[in-house]
Amino acid sequence: KKGHALLISALYLFNPAVIYVSTVWGQVESIPLFFLALSYYFLPRRYYFSHLVFALALLSKQTALWVLPVFLIFWFKSAGLKPLLRGLTLQAIVFILLYLPFALPSTAFSTYLSTLSGSSTLVSDQANNLWYFIVGGRRVEDSTLLLGSSFRLWSLLLLGASYGLVCLNLWKKATPQRAARGLFWLSLFAFFLQTRVHERHLAPAILFLLLTDYRSKYNILFYLLLSAYYMYNLYFSLRLPFI
């Protein structure tokens, strides 16, 4: 409904955390999120446009890979294997063409993959997630051992198990509504269970929560609480303006 769409748009556009991370801080989170949301919008309508726009999301920021499993399952379930392969080929072509000003076609993917390790090897890089609270906010390398295994390994195991549950649920019945839920939960798990995460990486969960079909007053309350938590984490990291 038009009124509902305007309400959802207003909840996002006038969210203090969204304004803070974009306008005050100048981070680029809104750019990949725009392409991810557009790719989701095209899922049941324009199959290959969905692939094309997702490639732009990947090129905008590598964190788009966090929700790739949801798109892969939905692309496959909605059209089959051959269209999926054609769509992935289209993505690869777009990827290489847009890399041409910066790298040879033969090195485009290797150049991109070399950036996936991120800019940090800390348990938490200013993100108030699970590991931040476990280490008490200290700057600890994620190679540090916890119960005989590194923080990094524990994070990957927890993340893999969580992703597996979400993907299994979507695989059983791939609907646009379940895809939106999957996008939200993968984004939330990626922030809270992964090491090397920055404070601004909660941004996708804020957006995708609004796209879900959860329709209750508790969902709005959860959105407001999650947004407040995100805003606190952002301000605690940047501390601008100084108060």
C-alpha positions in Angstrom: 0.0 0.0 0.0 1.2 3.5 -0.8 0.8 4.7 2.8 2.8 1.7 4.1 5.5 2.2 1.5 5.8 5.9 2.5 6.1 4.9 6.2 8.8 2.4 5.5 10.7 4.8 3.3 10.5 7.5 6.0 11.6 5.1 8.8 14.8 4.5 6.8 15.5 7.9 5.2 15.0 9.8 8.5 16.8 7.2 10.7 19.4 9.2 12.6 21.9 6.3 12.3 21.5 6.3 8.5 22.0 10.1 8.3 25.0 9.9 10.7 26.9 7.2 8.8 26.2 8.8 5.4 26.0 12.6 5.8 28.1 13.2 9.0 30.7 10.5 8.5 30.6 10.2 4.8 30.8 6.4 4.5 29.6 4.7 1.4 27.2 2.2 2.9 24.2 3.6 1.1 25.7 2.9 -2.3 26.0 -0.9 -2.1 22.7 -1.0 -0.1 21.0 0.8 -3.0 22.2 -1.8 -5.5 21.3 -4.7 -3.2 17.8 -3.4 -2.6 17.4 -2.9 -6.3 18.6 -6.4 -7.1 16.1 -7.8 -4.6 13.4 -5.6 -6.2 14.2 -7.1 -9.6 14.2 -10.7 -8.3 10.7 -11.8 -9.3 10.4 -9.2 -12.1 13.5 -8.8 -14.1 15.8 -11.8 -13.6 18.9 -10.6 -15.5 18.5 -7.1 -14.2 18.8 -8.5 -10.7 22.1 -10.1 -11.7 23.4 -7.0 -13.4 22.6 -4.8 -10.4 24.1 -7.3 -7.9 27.4 -7.1 -9.8 27.3 -3.3 -9.2 26.7 -3.9 -5.5 29.8 -6.2 -5.4 31.9 -3.6 -7.1 30.6 -0.9 -4.7 31.7 -2.8 -1.6 32.8 -6.3 -0.8 30.4 -6.7 2.1 27.7 -7.4 -0.6 29.2 -10.9 -0.6 27.7 -11.5 2.9 24.2 -11.9 1.4 25.2 -13.6 -1.8 23.9 -17.0 -0.6 20.3 -15.7 -0.4 20.5 -14.4 -4.0 22.1 -17.6 -5.3 19.3 -19.7 -3.9 16.6 -17.5 -5.1 18.1 -17.1 -8.5 18.3 -20.9 -8.8 14.9 -21.7 -7.4 13.1 -19.1 -9.5 14.7 -19.9 -12.9 16.8 -23.0 -12.8 20.5 -23.8 -13.4 21.0 -22.6 -17.0 19.5 -19.1 -16.4 21.6 -18.9 -13.2 24.8 -19.7 -15.1 23.9 -17.1 -17.8 23.2 -14.6 -15.0 26.6 -15.2 -13.3 28.3 -15.0 -16.7 26.6 -11.6 -17.2 27.9 -10.5 -13.8 31.4 -11.6 -14.7 31.3 -9.6 -18.0 30.1 -6.5 -16.2 32.7 -7.0 -13.5 35.6 -7.3 -16.0 34.4 -4.4 -18.2 34.2 -2.0 -15.2 37.6 -3.1 -14.0 39.2 -2.3 -17.4 40.3 1.2 -16.5 42.2 -0.2 -13.4 43.4 -3.7 -14.2 43.8 -6.2 -17.1 40.9 -8.6 -17.6 43.1 -11.5 -16.5 43.8 -9.8 -13.1 40.4 -8.3 -12.3 39.2 -11.1 -10.1 42.5 -11.7 -8.4 42.8 -8.0 -7.6 39.3 -8.0 -6.2 39.9 -11.2 -4.1 43.1 -9.7 -2.7 40.9 -7.1 -0.9 38.6 -9.5 0.8 40.8 -10.0 3.9 39.8 -6.5 4.9 41.8 -3.8 6.6 41.9 -5.3 10.0 42.7 -8.6 11.8 41.2 -7.6 15.1 38.5 -9.5 16.9 36.4 -6.4 16.6 37.3 -3.2 14.9 35.0 -0.8 16.8 31.9 -3.1 16.2 29.9 -3.8 19.3 29.4 -7.4 18.5 29.7 -10.8 20.3 33.5 -10.7 20.3 33.7 -7.1 21.4 31.9 -8.0 24.6 33.9 -11.3 25.1 37.2 -9.4 25.1 35.9 -6.5 27.0 36.4 -4.0 24.2 40.1 -4.5 24.0 42.0 -4.5 20.7 42.8 -8.2 20.4 44.0 -10.0 17.2 41.6 -12.6 16.0 44.4 -15.1 15.8 44.4 -15.2 19.6 43.2 -18.5 21.0 39.9 -19.1 22.8 39.4 -22.6 24.3 42.1 -24.0 22.1 41.0 -22.4 18.8 41.4 -18.9 17.3 38.7 -16.3 17.6 38.7 -16.3 13.8 37.9 -20.0 13.6 35.2 -19.8 16.2 33.6 -16.9 14.3 33.7 -18.8 11.0 32.1 -21.9 12.6 29.3 -19.9 14.2 28.8 -17.9 11.1 28.7 -21.0 8.9 26.2 -22.7 11.1 23.9 -19.7 11.2 24.2 -19.2 7.4 23.4 -22.9 6.9 20.1 -22.6 8.9 19.0 -19.5 7.0 19.8 -21.0 3.6 18.1 -24.3 4.5 14.9 -22.5 5.4 15.0 -20.5 2.1 15.9 -23.6 0.1 12.7 -25.4 1.3 10.5 -22.6 0.0 12.1 -19.7 -1.9 9.6 -16.8 -1.8 10.4 -13.1 -2.0 9.2 -12.7 1.6 11.6 -15.4 2.8 14.4 -14.0 0.7 13.9 -10.6 2.5 14.1 -12.4 5.9 17.2 -14.2 4.8 18.9 -11.0 3.8 18.1 -9.5 7.2 19.3 -12.5 9.2 22.5 -13.0 7.2 23.4 -9.3 7.6 22.7 -9.5 11.4 24.8 -12.7 11.8 27.6 -11.2 9.7 27.9 -8.3 12.1 27.5 -10.0 15.4 29.3 -13.3 14.8 32.2 -12.3 12.5 35.6 -11.0 13.5 37.3 -8.0 11.8 33.9 -6.2 11.5 33.6 -2.4 11.7 30.8 -0.5 13.5 29.2 0.7 10.2 28.7 -2.9 9.0 25.3 -3.2 10.8 23.8 -1.0 8.0 22.5 -3.8 5.8 20.5 -5.3 8.7 18.8 -2.0 9.3 17.6 -1.7 5.7 16.6 -5.4 5.2 14.6 -5.5 8.4 12.3 -3.0 6.8 11.9 -5.1 3.7 10.7 -8.2 5.6 7.1 -9.2 5.9 7.2 -9.1 9.7 4.1 -7.0 10.3 3.7 -6.3 14.0 4.3 -3.5 16.5 7.1 -5.5 17.9 8.9 -5.4 14.6 8.8 -1.6 14.6 10.0 -1.7 18.2 12.9 -4.0 17.2 13.8 -1.7 14.3 13.9 1.3 16.6 16.0 -0.6 19.2 18.4 -1.9 16.6 18.7 1.5 15.0 19.4 3.1 18.5 22.1 0.4 19.1 23.6 1.1 15.7 23.6 4.9 16.3 25.3 4.4 19.7 28.0 2.2 18.1 28.6 4.8 15.4 28.8 7.7 17.7 31.0 5.8 20.2 33.4 5.1 17.4 33.5 8.5 15.6 32.5 10.8 18.6 31.5 13.6 16.3 30.2 16.1 17.3 32.1 16.2 20.5 29.8 16.2 23.5 
